[in-house]
Amino acid sequence: MRRAIIHIGMPRTGSTSFQEVLAGLRPNLAEAGLLYPELAPPGAHPDLNVNHQPLGEVLDGRRPRGERAVVLGRLDEALRRTEADTLILSYEDFSVQRRRFGVPETLRGILARHGFALEVLMVVKPPFDFLNSAYAHRAQLIRETGSFRDYLAHHWRSGRIDYRALVAPWAEAADGRVTAVPLADRRSAEPLVGRIVAALGLGDRLGALMGTAAATYRTNRSSGPLAVEASRRLRALRVHRQVAGHPRRVGHALDQAAWARGLDPEPFRGDAPEYRARIDAHTFETRERFAQLAWGRCWDAVVAPGRDGPPNELANRAIPAEIEAQVAALVRETMHRFGCRAPTPLLGRPAAWIEDGAVGLARLAGIESRWRVC
């Protein structure tokens, strides 16, 4: 049987770096016996072929029904035509899709018809750090007015940090063939992309193609504390309601403005130390079960501790005048860039306060989006 490596995530664990390296090498992969196919519908934006998000989204119903046959047809055709003995598919949200969609089983069936045996790649990091990154990512999408502590109050028991449960359907579909790579590894200080390639046993085939630059490649830099604080204020000003297209446009512009000023040299680190021990205790069993499946060792023997610097979050504390001026400038510049204006207060409360309060009530009632875990 040929190999079908499905990189399932986790989100915010260097997936984009790995995907961009593979996409850049795509024209030369056939000579190494590898296939990283383009599966987006014809005419789609080129960025949709950097990873396999369209495939993941047709399988869980988030793309138009008519695209399912197109995307699956492109996968079937790529598998039929290729002479490669190793296929790689990569989409970081594979790991957090609802089990009821049966995505691992669907892919296993398609792959088996073409002589490919499914196996799984998963990149992980400590749960507290994952939630820190998830919060910063939500800020980049202009989705948060609350602090990191506010976010953890709702999500510290999220299913997205139950790693053993998340990998379970994939491990079953792969007959236990799971390769796990920690974002920070106690056993190696080598860059992530190179460690992934080595863990998959592809170093001899991809090494020459990648070179040192690709093996050490890193992109999709995380937002820093000033950008996160500015994002919270932009959300309160309802900028997300005034900008056409994906709100990520606003977050990326905000990040670039901060970095251009020499601000935010370090990524955001939330200030909620009381939750770290709570989350570590809550996830202990699932982490250990995951580690035994993946490495046959305990979690702490393999996964290095996460961010070790002090919290740098600006919410809910006195902000020095110089930093306050910088945050305010980021807000003004971003609003001007996108032609936004401050909303008229509604009944003495900002509209965003009412909107986010409704979202908070929905979270407490357990009526989140139909596919999101957190």
N, C-alpha and C positions, 0 to 999 in steps of 0.2 A: 504493500500500500504506500502511496505517496503521502507526504505530510501536508496538512492544512493547519497552519498556526493562526489562531484567532486571538488577537490582542484585544482584551475586553476592558481594559482600564487599569486602575481606577482613574476617574477624572482628576485633574490637577496633579498629575504625577509624571509630568514630562512627556505626555503622549504626543503633543504637537512636534516636539523635537524629533522623536523617532519617526513620525509620519512624514515630516518634511524631508528627512534624509532619504527615506525609501522612495518618496515621490520624485526627488531629484535624481535618484539612481535608476528610475524606472526604465529608461531606454537601454540600459546596459545589464539589467537583471537577468534577461533570458540566457546570456552567455554563462551565467553562474547557476543556471537551473532553477531560478526563482521567478515567481510571478507576484506582482503587486498590482492588481488590475484596476482599470478605470471603470467605475460602475454607475456614475451619475447619468441621468437621462441626457440624450443629445441636446446641445444648446444650453446646458446648465453652466453656471459660473465656474471657471476653472478651479477655484478654491474647493469646490465640492468633490474634486477628485484627489485632493491631498490625502484624505482619509476615506473611510467607507460609511460616513454618516448617512448618505441616502439609503444604503442597504439597511442599516439599523432602523431607520425611520419608516421604511415601507413595511418592515417586519413587525413593528409595534403599532402601525396604523397612524403615524403622525404625518405622513405625506399623502397626497391625493391618491385615492384608490387606483386610478388608472396608471400610476407610476409603478405599482408593485410588479406588474407583469413585465414592464420595461426593464427595471433594475434587475429583477431575478433572471430575466432573459439574457441580459448582458453578462451576468455571472455565469450562467449555464454555458453560454457561448465561449466565454474566456476559458472555462475549464475544459470544454470540448476541444478547443483548438491548441491549447498549450502543450508543450513537451516538457515543461518544467516539472521537477519532482517535488517542489516545495512551494506552496501557496501561502501568502501572508495577507490577512485581512485585519484592519485596525480601526476600531471605533471605541472611544473611552467610555461611552454610555452603554455599551453592551452589558457591562457588569451590573448596572442599576435598573435594567428593564424588569418589568413585572413578569413573574414566572408564568402567568396565565397566557402570555403571548407565545410561549413555546419556541422562542428564537433558537436556543441551542439545538433542539430536536429538528427544527426546520433546516438549519444549516447542515446538521449531520447528514440528513437524508440527501440533500442536494450534493454534498461533497462525496458521499459514498457512491453515488451513481457514476461518478467519474474516477473512482479509485483512490480517493483521498481520505485519510483517517484524520479526524479532528483532534487537535490538541490545543491547549489553552495557555496564554501568556497573561499574567496579571502583575502590575506594578503597584506596590502598596507603601504606605507610610503610617506613622502613629496616628490613631484616630483623632486625638486632640488637634494635631497639625492638619489633618484632613479637613476638619470642621473650620479651622482658622482659614484655610485656603478657600473653602466653600463660601464663607462669609465675604472674604475679599473679592471673590469672583462675583457674588451677588452685588457687591458695591460697584464693581466694574460695569455691571448691567443696569446700574441706577435703580436697584430694587430695595435698598435698605435705608430707613431713617433711624432705626434703633442702633444700639451699640452691639458689640460682639457678645457681651453678657446677655443682652436681650435676645439675641439670636440663639445662644446656647440654651436659654430657658425653654425654648420650644424644641430644640434639635439634639440635645445631648444624648438622647436615647434613639437617635435616628437609625433606621434600617440600613442606611448607607455606610455605617461603620460596623456592621455585622458581616465581616469579611467572609467568614466560613459559610454563612447562609447565602451570600451573594455568589460565591464561586460554586456552590453545590450543584445547581442544574448543569453548569458547564462541565464540571468535573465528571458528572454522571454521563453526559453526552460524549465526553472524551475518554471514557473508561479509565479515569484517574490520571490522565496525562496532563499534568499541570506544572508549568514553569512559573515561579514567582520571583520577582526581583524587587528588593526594597529600594526606595528612592535614595535612602542613605544606608549603606551597608557596612556593618562592623568588619566584614572580611576583606573589603576592598575600597580603596579611595579613588578608583578609576571612574571616569565620567559615565553617566547613565547609559547613553546610547551604546557605547562600547561594551558595557556590562550586559546589556540586554542581548546583543549579538552573540557574545561569548556564552551566555546562559542557554541560548537556543542551539548552541553547537554549530553556528554559522560563521564563526570567525575566519575559517580558512577560505570560505566562499565570498563573504562580504568584505573582509578586511582589506583586500587589495583594491576593491572598488571604492570603498569609503575613504581610505586614507585617514590621517590623523585629524584633519579638520572636521570631517563628518562624524568621526567617532567621538569627538569632544563637543559636538554641536549642541547649542542650547538656545531656545527661543521662548516666546510667550512669557515674558517677564511678568512677575506678579506686581500688583499695585502696592504702593507704599502708603504710609499713614496719612500724609497730607492729601493724597488723591482720594483715599477712602473717606476722610472727613469732608472733603469738598463734594464727593458723591452723595453723602448723606444730606447735605444742604441742597444740592440740586434736586434730589428726590423730593424734599420738602417743598421746593419751588415748582414741582410738577413738570420738570423739564422732560421727563420720559413721556409725557403726554403731548409735547409740542414738537418733537423731532420725528420726521418720517423715517421709516426703515428700522433696522435693528438698533436697540438702545446701546449695543456694544460700541457703536460709532462714537457715542458720547464718552463712554468710559475710556476708550482708546485715545481719544483726543485729550482727555483730562490727564491720562498717564503721560502722554508725550509732552504736554505742556509742563508738567512737573519735572520730568527728566531733563527737558531742554533748559530749565532754570537751575539744574544741578541739585534738585530736591529729590527726596525719597531714594537715597542710595541703597537703603535696605527695605526688604518687603514688610508688609504690614504684619504686626504681631499683636493679637488682641489681648485685652486686659481682663482676664477672668480666671485668675489662678485657682479659685476654689473649685472650679469645674474640672480641672485637669485630673485630680485624684478621683473624682467622681466618675469621670469618663474611663479612666484606666481600670477602675474596679468593675465598672459595668461591662467593659469589652474584654475582660481578661480571658474568659473561657473561649469566646469565639476567636480571639487572636491566637491562643494556644492551639486550638483545633486546626486553624488555618496553617499555622507554622508546622505542625506535625504532618499535615497533608503535603505541604509544599517542600519542606526541607528535612523533615524527620528530626527536627530540633526545636527547642523552645524559641519563642518570638524574640526575646531579648538577646539571645545568642547570635542572631542574624541581623535584626533591624536596629540601626543606630538611633539614638535619641534625636528628636526633631529640633526645631529652632531653639537655640539655647540663650538667645539674647533676652534682655528684659522687655516687657511690653512697651510698645511705642504708640499705642492707640491714643487718639486725641479726644475721643468722646468722653463726656462726663468728668472732665477735669479742667482746671484752669490752664488756658493756653497762653504761653508767652506772647507778648504783643507782636514781636517780629514774625512768629509763626502764624499768628492770627491774620496778619496782613498778607502773608503768602497764600494762605488758604482762601481768603476773600478775593485775592487777585485771580486765583485759579477759577473760582466760581464765576467772576465777572467775565473773564476771557472766554470761558466755555459757553456761557449764555450768549455772549456777543457773536461768537463763531457760528452758532446754530440759530441765531435770530430769535432767542427765547425772551420771554418777559415774566416778571413776577406775577403770580396770580392774585386776584382780589380775594381777601379773606372771606370765608363763608361762616356766618353766624359767630364771628369772633374766633373761629378756629381755622387754621390752614386746611385746604382741601386734602392735602396729603395726609394730615393727621387722621381725618375721617376715613380716608381710603385704607391706610395702613392699619387703623383700628379694626376695620372690617376683615382685613386679611388675618389679623391676629385672632379674632373670634373664630374664623373659619379653621385656623390651625388647631385651636383648642377643641373644636367640634370634630376634628378629624376629617374634614371634607376638603382635602388638598386636591391637586390636579390628579387626573385618573392614572397617570403613569409615574409621576415623580415620587421618590421615597422621601425626599426632604426638600 
